[in-house]
Amino acid sequence: MSTPVEVSALAINVVVPDDLRWRDTRREEEFELQTITIRLLPDGALAAKAYGRPVAGGRGGYVSFPVPDRPELTELMAAAADEAARRWASHT
Protein backbone atom coordinates (compact mmCIF):
# COMPACT_ATOMS: atom_id res chain seq x y z
CA MET A 1 0.00 0.00 0.00
CA SER A 2 1.54 3.31 -1.06
CA THR A 3 -0.73 5.58 1.03
CA PRO A 4 0.30 5.80 4.68
CA VAL A 5 -2.22 4.23 7.03
CA GLU A 6 -3.16 6.30 10.06
CA VAL A 7 -4.21 4.26 13.07
CA SER A 8 -6.01 6.57 15.49
CA ALA A 9 -6.10 4.16 18.44
CA LEU A 10 -5.95 0.51 19.41
CA ALA A 11 -8.37 -0.76 22.03
CA ILE A 12 -8.76 -3.89 24.11
CA ASN A 13 -11.55 -4.91 26.45
CA VAL A 14 -10.63 -6.73 29.63
CA VAL A 15 -12.98 -8.60 31.95
CA VAL A 16 -12.27 -7.70 35.57
CA PRO A 17 -12.07 -10.91 37.64
CA ASP A 18 -14.64 -11.14 40.43
CA ASP A 19 -12.05 -10.61 43.17
CA LEU A 20 -10.83 -7.34 41.59
CA ARG A 21 -14.22 -5.77 40.86
CA TRP A 22 -15.27 -2.66 42.73
CA ARG A 23 -18.34 -0.50 43.10
CA ASP A 24 -18.88 3.16 42.40
CA THR A 25 -21.86 5.50 42.38
CA ARG A 26 -23.23 7.73 39.65
CA ARG A 27 -26.39 9.83 39.99
CA GLU A 28 -27.25 8.07 43.27
CA GLU A 29 -27.10 4.63 41.63
CA GLU A 30 -24.47 2.04 42.60
CA PHE A 31 -22.61 0.18 39.84
CA GLU A 32 -20.34 -2.86 39.89
CA LEU A 33 -17.40 -2.33 37.55
CA GLN A 34 -16.91 -5.45 35.42
CA THR A 35 -14.77 -4.52 32.41
CA ILE A 36 -11.99 -2.12 31.47
CA THR A 37 -11.50 -0.69 28.00
CA ILE A 38 -7.88 0.30 27.39
CA ARG A 39 -6.94 2.46 24.41
CA LEU A 40 -3.39 2.86 23.13
CA LEU A 41 -3.28 6.36 21.68
CA PRO A 42 -1.08 7.42 18.74
CA ASP A 43 1.42 9.08 21.09
CA GLY A 44 1.87 5.84 23.06
CA ALA A 45 -0.18 6.98 26.05
CA LEU A 46 -2.88 4.77 27.53
CA ALA A 47 -6.44 5.76 28.29
CA ALA A 48 -8.56 3.42 30.40
CA LYS A 49 -12.21 3.48 31.44
CA ALA A 50 -14.11 0.98 33.56
CA TYR A 51 -17.65 -0.06 32.73
CA GLY A 52 -20.33 -1.70 34.81
CA ARG A 53 -23.95 -2.42 35.46
CA PRO A 54 -26.29 -1.24 38.22
CA VAL A 55 -26.01 -3.38 41.36
CA ALA A 56 -29.80 -3.22 41.77
CA GLY A 57 -30.18 -4.93 38.40
CA GLY A 58 -32.41 -3.92 35.55
CA ARG A 59 -31.47 -2.59 32.18
CA GLY A 60 -29.54 0.43 33.32
CA GLY A 61 -27.09 2.02 30.93
CA TYR A 62 -23.55 0.76 30.59
CA VAL A 63 -21.79 3.64 32.36
CA SER A 64 -18.07 4.49 32.29
CA PHE A 65 -15.97 5.28 35.37
CA PRO A 66 -12.31 6.11 35.97
CA VAL A 67 -10.09 3.15 36.80
CA PRO A 68 -8.76 3.46 40.37
CA ASP A 69 -5.00 3.60 40.85
CA ARG A 70 -4.61 0.13 42.37
CA PRO A 71 -1.54 -2.05 41.73
CA GLU A 72 -3.61 -5.15 41.01
CA LEU A 73 -5.63 -3.30 38.33
CA THR A 74 -2.44 -1.90 36.79
CA GLU A 75 -1.07 -5.45 36.69
CA LEU A 76 -4.28 -6.72 35.07
CA MET A 77 -4.10 -4.03 32.38
CA ALA A 78 -0.39 -4.72 31.70
CA ALA A 79 -1.07 -8.46 31.36
CA ALA A 80 -3.99 -7.72 29.02
CA ALA A 81 -1.77 -5.45 26.89
CA ASP A 82 0.87 -8.19 26.67
CA GLU A 83 -1.75 -10.74 25.61
CA ALA A 84 -3.21 -8.34 23.04
CA ALA A 85 0.28 -7.71 21.61
CA ARG A 86 0.86 -11.45 21.33
CA ARG A 87 -2.45 -11.90 19.50
CA TRP A 88 -1.85 -8.93 17.17
CA ALA A 89 1.62 -10.26 16.32
CA SER A 90 0.20 -13.62 15.26
CA HIS A 91 -2.90 -12.38 13.40
CA THR A 92 -3.84 -14.11 10.16
GITALIN-V457741 format. One record per pair of residues at least 24 apart in sequence whose C-alpha atoms are under 8 Angstrom apart, sorted by the first residue. I is the first residue (numbers start at 0). GAP is how many residues later the second one is. Records with the same first field share a line. If there is no record, write none. Layout:
BEGIN
I=GAP, GAP
END
This chain:
BEGIN
6=35
7=33, 34
8=30, 31, 32, 33
9=29, 30, 31
10=26, 27, 28, 29
11=25, 26, 27, 68, 69, 72
12=24, 25
13=24, 63, 66
19=52, 53
23=41
28=25
29=24, 25, 26
30=24
35=31
37=39
END
